[in-house]
């Protein structure tokens, strides 16, 4: 779950930084040389930090619908199925399978 949160919060913060930069550039700074890059980077970075802090309160991207499972839960289930399948293979012989079929 922590990996999912870090990924979602990071994506959200990067998008916020990019959107803030675009908004600042579009507010009257016209040419490349007219842009106050230090101020733009400062304000956009602050917006990214605020986005990360806001993400601590919760990310709607990570809310689960009823019946959904997280990636960690899916991994655990797959590992359990592999272990169970291996145990079944080790328990039964070919004759056991042939007897079961018929």
Chimera marker file (.cmm) of the C-alpha trace (Angstrom):
<marker_set name="trace">
<marker id="1" x="0.000" y="0.000" z="0.000" r="1" g="1" b="0" radius="0.5"/>
<marker id="2" x="2.867" y="2.385" z="0.778" r="1" g="1" b="0" radius="0.5"/>
<marker id="3" x="4.351" y="1.922" z="-2.709" r="1" g="1" b="0" radius="0.5"/>
<marker id="4" x="0.974" y="2.732" z="-4.248" r="1" g="1" b="0" radius="0.5"/>
<marker id="5" x="0.663" y="5.862" z="-2.105" r="1" g="1" b="0" radius="0.5"/>
<marker id="6" x="4.173" y="7.083" z="-2.961" r="1" g="1" b="0" radius="0.5"/>
<marker id="7" x="3.535" y="6.527" z="-6.664" r="1" g="1" b="0" radius="0.5"/>
<marker id="8" x="0.116" y="8.240" z="-6.656" r="1" g="1" b="0" radius="0.5"/>
<marker id="9" x="1.315" y="11.176" z="-4.517" r="1" g="1" b="0" radius="0.5"/>
<marker id="10" x="4.418" y="11.590" z="-6.694" r="1" g="1" b="0" radius="0.5"/>
<marker id="11" x="2.405" y="11.624" z="-9.909" r="1" g="1" b="0" radius="0.5"/>
<marker id="12" x="-0.015" y="14.129" z="-8.409" r="1" g="1" b="0" radius="0.5"/>
<marker id="13" x="2.849" y="16.377" z="-7.223" r="1" g="1" b="0" radius="0.5"/>
<marker id="14" x="4.631" y="16.295" z="-10.608" r="1" g="1" b="0" radius="0.5"/>
<marker id="15" x="1.373" y="17.185" z="-12.385" r="1" g="1" b="0" radius="0.5"/>
<marker id="16" x="0.811" y="20.039" z="-9.934" r="1" g="1" b="0" radius="0.5"/>
<marker id="17" x="4.333" y="21.377" z="-10.535" r="1" g="1" b="0" radius="0.5"/>
<marker id="18" x="3.839" y="21.218" z="-14.311" r="1" g="1" b="0" radius="0.5"/>
<marker id="19" x="0.403" y="22.859" z="-14.181" r="1" g="1" b="0" radius="0.5"/>
<marker id="20" x="1.708" y="25.631" z="-11.929" r="1" g="1" b="0" radius="0.5"/>
<marker id="21" x="4.641" y="26.294" z="-14.254" r="1" g="1" b="0" radius="0.5"/>
<marker id="22" x="2.356" y="26.457" z="-17.287" r="1" g="1" b="0" radius="0.5"/>
<marker id="23" x="-0.009" y="28.794" z="-15.448" r="1" g="1" b="0" radius="0.5"/>
<marker id="24" x="2.823" y="31.132" z="-14.432" r="1" g="1" b="0" radius="0.5"/>
<marker id="25" x="4.306" y="31.208" z="-17.908" r="1" g="1" b="0" radius="0.5"/>
<marker id="26" x="0.895" y="31.941" z="-19.372" r="1" g="1" b="0" radius="0.5"/>
<marker id="27" x="0.225" y="34.917" z="-17.069" r="1" g="1" b="0" radius="0.5"/>
<marker id="28" x="2.093" y="37.540" z="-19.035" r="1" g="1" b="0" radius="0.5"/>
<marker id="29" x="5.632" y="36.235" z="-19.324" r="1" g="1" b="0" radius="0.5"/>
<marker id="30" x="5.903" y="35.966" z="-23.078" r="1" g="1" b="0" radius="0.5"/>
<marker id="31" x="9.428" y="35.201" z="-24.281" r="1" g="1" b="0" radius="0.5"/>
<marker id="32" x="11.918" y="32.645" z="-22.996" r="1" g="1" b="0" radius="0.5"/>
<marker id="33" x="14.176" y="35.457" z="-21.827" r="1" g="1" b="0" radius="0.5"/>
<marker id="34" x="11.282" y="37.281" z="-20.139" r="1" g="1" b="0" radius="0.5"/>
<marker id="35" x="10.493" y="34.374" z="-17.812" r="1" g="1" b="0" radius="0.5"/>
<marker id="36" x="11.793" y="34.732" z="-14.265" r="1" g="1" b="0" radius="0.5"/>
<marker id="37" x="12.962" y="31.097" z="-14.090" r="1" g="1" b="0" radius="0.5"/>
<marker id="38" x="14.120" y="31.238" z="-10.473" r="1" g="1" b="0" radius="0.5"/>
<marker id="39" x="10.731" y="32.515" z="-9.286" r="1" g="1" b="0" radius="0.5"/>
<marker id="40" x="8.877" y="30.070" z="-11.555" r="1" g="1" b="0" radius="0.5"/>
<marker id="41" x="10.846" y="27.088" z="-10.207" r="1" g="1" b="0" radius="0.5"/>
<marker id="42" x="10.403" y="28.337" z="-6.636" r="1" g="1" b="0" radius="0.5"/>
<marker id="43" x="6.632" y="28.738" z="-6.909" r="1" g="1" b="0" radius="0.5"/>
<marker id="44" x="6.150" y="25.477" z="-8.848" r="1" g="1" b="0" radius="0.5"/>
<marker id="45" x="8.279" y="23.563" z="-6.306" r="1" g="1" b="0" radius="0.5"/>
<marker id="46" x="6.255" y="24.990" z="-3.434" r="1" g="1" b="0" radius="0.5"/>
<marker id="47" x="3.076" y="23.870" z="-5.208" r="1" g="1" b="0" radius="0.5"/>
<marker id="48" x="4.554" y="20.352" z="-5.449" r="1" g="1" b="0" radius="0.5"/>
<marker id="49" x="5.371" y="20.318" z="-1.731" r="1" g="1" b="0" radius="0.5"/>
<marker id="50" x="1.856" y="21.500" z="-0.874" r="1" g="1" b="0" radius="0.5"/>
<marker id="51" x="0.476" y="18.742" z="-3.112" r="1" g="1" b="0" radius="0.5"/>
<marker id="52" x="2.485" y="16.097" z="-1.227" r="1" g="1" b="0" radius="0.5"/>
<marker id="53" x="1.337" y="17.473" z="2.124" r="1" g="1" b="0" radius="0.5"/>
<marker id="54" x="-2.270" y="17.470" z="0.928" r="1" g="1" b="0" radius="0.5"/>
<marker id="55" x="-1.857" y="13.861" z="-0.198" r="1" g="1" b="0" radius="0.5"/>
<marker id="56" x="-1.186" y="12.855" z="3.415" r="1" g="1" b="0" radius="0.5"/>
<marker id="57" x="-4.878" y="13.550" z="4.086" r="1" g="1" b="0" radius="0.5"/>
<marker id="58" x="-5.800" y="10.931" z="1.506" r="1" g="1" b="0" radius="0.5"/>
<marker id="59" x="-5.715" y="10.189" z="-2.189" r="1" g="1" b="0" radius="0.5"/>
<marker id="60" x="-8.988" y="9.427" z="-3.961" r="1" g="1" b="0" radius="0.5"/>
<marker id="61" x="-6.983" y="7.443" z="-6.529" r="1" g="1" b="0" radius="0.5"/>
<marker id="62" x="-6.249" y="4.842" z="-3.855" r="1" g="1" b="0" radius="0.5"/>
<marker id="63" x="-9.788" y="4.373" z="-2.581" r="1" g="1" b="0" radius="0.5"/>
<marker id="64" x="-10.980" y="0.853" z="-3.192" r="1" g="1" b="0" radius="0.5"/>
<marker id="65" x="-14.351" y="-0.097" z="-4.539" r="1" g="1" b="0" radius="0.5"/>
<marker id="66" x="-16.099" y="-2.909" z="-2.657" r="1" g="1" b="0" radius="0.5"/>
<marker id="67" x="-14.623" y="-6.212" z="-3.786" r="1" g="1" b="0" radius="0.5"/>
<marker id="68" x="-11.403" y="-4.711" z="-5.183" r="1" g="1" b="0" radius="0.5"/>
<marker id="69" x="-8.048" y="-5.783" z="-3.822" r="1" g="1" b="0" radius="0.5"/>
<marker id="70" x="-4.747" y="-3.936" z="-3.582" r="1" g="1" b="0" radius="0.5"/>
<marker id="71" x="-1.685" y="-4.953" z="-5.583" r="1" g="1" b="0" radius="0.5"/>
<marker id="72" x="-0.062" y="-6.340" z="-2.402" r="1" g="1" b="0" radius="0.5"/>
<marker id="73" x="-3.141" y="-8.482" z="-1.689" r="1" g="1" b="0" radius="0.5"/>
<marker id="74" x="-3.121" y="-9.773" z="-5.264" r="1" g="1" b="0" radius="0.5"/>
<marker id="75" x="0.572" y="-10.684" z="-4.954" r="1" g="1" b="0" radius="0.5"/>
<marker id="76" x="-0.052" y="-12.558" z="-1.688" r="1" g="1" b="0" radius="0.5"/>
<marker id="77" x="-2.950" y="-14.475" z="-3.250" r="1" g="1" b="0" radius="0.5"/>
<marker id="78" x="-0.865" y="-15.447" z="-6.272" r="1" g="1" b="0" radius="0.5"/>
<marker id="79" x="1.995" y="-16.583" z="-4.034" r="1" g="1" b="0" radius="0.5"/>
<marker id="80" x="-0.436" y="-18.630" z="-1.929" r="1" g="1" b="0" radius="0.5"/>
<marker id="81" x="-1.861" y="-20.256" z="-5.080" r="1" g="1" b="0" radius="0.5"/>
<marker id="82" x="1.655" y="-21.140" z="-6.277" r="1" g="1" b="0" radius="0.5"/>
<marker id="83" x="2.569" y="-22.650" z="-2.899" r="1" g="1" b="0" radius="0.5"/>
<marker id="84" x="-0.712" y="-24.565" z="-2.719" r="1" g="1" b="0" radius="0.5"/>
<marker id="85" x="-0.280" y="-25.834" z="-6.278" r="1" g="1" b="0" radius="0.5"/>
<marker id="86" x="3.244" y="-27.017" z="-5.518" r="1" g="1" b="0" radius="0.5"/>
<marker id="87" x="2.053" y="-28.828" z="-2.373" r="1" g="1" b="0" radius="0.5"/>
<marker id="88" x="-0.693" y="-30.594" z="-4.339" r="1" g="1" b="0" radius="0.5"/>
<marker id="89" x="1.817" y="-31.698" z="-7.000" r="1" g="1" b="0" radius="0.5"/>
<marker id="90" x="4.124" y="-33.072" z="-4.345" r="1" g="1" b="0" radius="0.5"/>
<marker id="91" x="1.276" y="-34.907" z="-2.593" r="1" g="1" b="0" radius="0.5"/>
<marker id="92" x="-0.228" y="-36.755" z="-5.550" r="1" g="1" b="0" radius="0.5"/>
<marker id="93" x="1.448" y="-39.141" z="-7.933" r="1" g="1" b="0" radius="0.5"/>
<marker id="94" x="0.512" y="-39.777" z="-11.543" r="1" g="1" b="0" radius="0.5"/>
<marker id="95" x="-1.410" y="-42.876" z="-10.475" r="1" g="1" b="0" radius="0.5"/>
<marker id="96" x="-3.503" y="-40.780" z="-8.114" r="1" g="1" b="0" radius="0.5"/>
<marker id="97" x="-4.525" y="-38.545" z="-11.016" r="1" g="1" b="0" radius="0.5"/>
<marker id="98" x="-5.342" y="-41.552" z="-13.215" r="1" g="1" b="0" radius="0.5"/>
<marker id="99" x="-7.402" y="-43.125" z="-10.404" r="1" g="1" b="0" radius="0.5"/>
<marker id="100" x="-9.314" y="-39.883" z="-9.942" r="1" g="1" b="0" radius="0.5"/>
<marker id="101" x="-10.141" y="-39.669" z="-13.654" r="1" g="1" b="0" radius="0.5"/>
<marker id="102" x="-11.563" y="-42.982" z="-13.858" r="1" g="1" b="0" radius="0.5"/>
<link id1="1" id2="2" r="1" g="1" b="0" radius="0.2"/>
<link id1="2" id2="3" r="1" g="1" b="0" radius="0.2"/>
<link id1="3" id2="4" r="1" g="1" b="0" radius="0.2"/>
<link id1="4" id2="5" r="1" g="1" b="0" radius="0.2"/>
<link id1="5" id2="6" r="1" g="1" b="0" radius="0.2"/>
<link id1="6" id2="7" r="1" g="1" b="0" radius="0.2"/>
<link id1="7" id2="8" r="1" g="1" b="0" radius="0.2"/>
<link id1="8" id2="9" r="1" g="1" b="0" radius="0.2"/>
<link id1="9" id2="10" r="1" g="1" b="0" radius="0.2"/>
<link id1="10" id2="11" r="1" g="1" b="0" radius="0.2"/>
<link id1="11" id2="12" r="1" g="1" b="0" radius="0.2"/>
<link id1="12" id2="13" r="1" g="1" b="0" radius="0.2"/>
<link id1="13" id2="14" r="1" g="1" b="0" radius="0.2"/>
<link id1="14" id2="15" r="1" g="1" b="0" radius="0.2"/>
<link id1="15" id2="16" r="1" g="1" b="0" radius="0.2"/>
<link id1="16" id2="17" r="1" g="1" b="0" radius="0.2"/>
<link id1="17" id2="18" r="1" g="1" b="0" radius="0.2"/>
<link id1="18" id2="19" r="1" g="1" b="0" radius="0.2"/>
<link id1="19" id2="20" r="1" g="1" b="0" radius="0.2"/>
<link id1="20" id2="21" r="1" g="1" b="0" radius="0.2"/>
<link id1="21" id2="22" r="1" g="1" b="0" radius="0.2"/>
<link id1="22" id2="23" r="1" g="1" b="0" radius="0.2"/>
<link id1="23" id2="24" r="1" g="1" b="0" radius="0.2"/>
<link id1="24" id2="25" r="1" g="1" b="0" radius="0.2"/>
<link id1="25" id2="26" r="1" g="1" b="0" radius="0.2"/>
<link id1="26" id2="27" r="1" g="1" b="0" radius="0.2"/>
<link id1="27" id2="28" r="1" g="1" b="0" radius="0.2"/>
<link id1="28" id2="29" r="1" g="1" b="0" radius="0.2"/>
<link id1="29" id2="30" r="1" g="1" b="0" radius="0.2"/>
<link id1="30" id2="31" r="1" g="1" b="0" radius="0.2"/>
<link id1="31" id2="32" r="1" g="1" b="0" radius="0.2"/>
<link id1="32" id2="33" r="1" g="1" b="0" radius="0.2"/>
<link id1="33" id2="34" r="1" g="1" b="0" radius="0.2"/>
<link id1="34" id2="35" r="1" g="1" b="0" radius="0.2"/>
<link id1="35" id2="36" r="1" g="1" b="0" radius="0.2"/>
<link id1="36" id2="37" r="1" g="1" b="0" radius="0.2"/>
<link id1="37" id2="38" r="1" g="1" b="0" radius="0.2"/>
<link id1="38" id2="39" r="1" g="1" b="0" radius="0.2"/>
<link id1="39" id2="40" r="1" g="1" b="0" radius="0.2"/>
<link id1="40" id2="41" r="1" g="1" b="0" radius="0.2"/>
<link id1="41" id2="42" r="1" g="1" b="0" radius="0.2"/>
<link id1="42" id2="43" r="1" g="1" b="0" radius="0.2"/>
<link id1="43" id2="44" r="1" g="1" b="0" radius="0.2"/>
<link id1="44" id2="45" r="1" g="1" b="0" radius="0.2"/>
<link id1="45" id2="46" r="1" g="1" b="0" radius="0.2"/>
<link id1="46" id2="47" r="1" g="1" b="0" radius="0.2"/>
<link id1="47" id2="48" r="1" g="1" b="0" radius="0.2"/>
<link id1="48" id2="49" r="1" g="1" b="0" radius="0.2"/>
<link id1="49" id2="50" r="1" g="1" b="0" radius="0.2"/>
<link id1="50" id2="51" r="1" g="1" b="0" radius="0.2"/>
<link id1="51" id2="52" r="1" g="1" b="0" radius="0.2"/>
<link id1="52" id2="53" r="1" g="1" b="0" radius="0.2"/>
<link id1="53" id2="54" r="1" g="1" b="0" radius="0.2"/>
<link id1="54" id2="55" r="1" g="1" b="0" radius="0.2"/>
<link id1="55" id2="56" r="1" g="1" b="0" radius="0.2"/>
<link id1="56" id2="57" r="1" g="1" b="0" radius="0.2"/>
<link id1="57" id2="58" r="1" g="1" b="0" radius="0.2"/>
<link id1="58" id2="59" r="1" g="1" b="0" radius="0.2"/>
<link id1="59" id2="60" r="1" g="1" b="0" radius="0.2"/>
<link id1="60" id2="61" r="1" g="1" b="0" radius="0.2"/>
<link id1="61" id2="62" r="1" g="1" b="0" radius="0.2"/>
<link id1="62" id2="63" r="1" g="1" b="0" radius="0.2"/>
<link id1="63" id2="64" r="1" g="1" b="0" radius="0.2"/>
<link id1="64" id2="65" r="1" g="1" b="0" radius="0.2"/>
<link id1="65" id2="66" r="1" g="1" b="0" radius="0.2"/>
<link id1="66" id2="67" r="1" g="1" b="0" radius="0.2"/>
<link id1="67" id2="68" r="1" g="1" b="0" radius="0.2"/>
<link id1="68" id2="69" r="1" g="1" b="0" radius="0.2"/>
<link id1="69" id2="70" r="1" g="1" b="0" radius="0.2"/>
<link id1="70" id2="71" r="1" g="1" b="0" radius="0.2"/>
<link id1="71" id2="72" r="1" g="1" b="0" radius="0.2"/>
<link id1="72" id2="73" r="1" g="1" b="0" radius="0.2"/>
<link id1="73" id2="74" r="1" g="1" b="0" radius="0.2"/>
<link id1="74" id2="75" r="1" g="1" b="0" radius="0.2"/>
<link id1="75" id2="76" r="1" g="1" b="0" radius="0.2"/>
<link id1="76" id2="77" r="1" g="1" b="0" radius="0.2"/>
<link id1="77" id2="78" r="1" g="1" b="0" radius="0.2"/>
<link id1="78" id2="79" r="1" g="1" b="0" radius="0.2"/>
<link id1="79" id2="80" r="1" g="1" b="0" radius="0.2"/>
<link id1="80" id2="81" r="1" g="1" b="0" radius="0.2"/>
<link id1="81" id2="82" r="1" g="1" b="0" radius="0.2"/>
<link id1="82" id2="83" r="1" g="1" b="0" radius="0.2"/>
<link id1="83" id2="84" r="1" g="1" b="0" radius="0.2"/>
<link id1="84" id2="85" r="1" g="1" b="0" radius="0.2"/>
<link id1="85" id2="86" r="1" g="1" b="0" radius="0.2"/>
<link id1="86" id2="87" r="1" g="1" b="0" radius="0.2"/>
<link id1="87" id2="88" r="1" g="1" b="0" radius="0.2"/>
<link id1="88" id2="89" r="1" g="1" b="0" radius="0.2"/>
<link id1="89" id2="90" r="1" g="1" b="0" radius="0.2"/>
<link id1="90" id2="91" r="1" g="1" b="0" radius="0.2"/>
<link id1="91" id2="92" r="1" g="1" b="0" radius="0.2"/>
<link id1="92" id2="93" r="1" g="1" b="0" radius="0.2"/>
<link id1="93" id2="94" r="1" g="1" b="0" radius="0.2"/>
<link id1="94" id2="95" r="1" g="1" b="0" radius="0.2"/>
<link id1="95" id2="96" r="1" g="1" b="0" radius="0.2"/>
<link id1="96" id2="97" r="1" g="1" b="0" radius="0.2"/>
<link id1="97" id2="98" r="1" g="1" b="0" radius="0.2"/>
<link id1="98" id2="99" r="1" g="1" b="0" radius="0.2"/>
<link id1="99" id2="100" r="1" g="1" b="0" radius="0.2"/>
<link id1="100" id2="101" r="1" g="1" b="0" radius="0.2"/>
<link id1="101" id2="102" r="1" g="1" b="0" radius="0.2"/>
</marker_set>
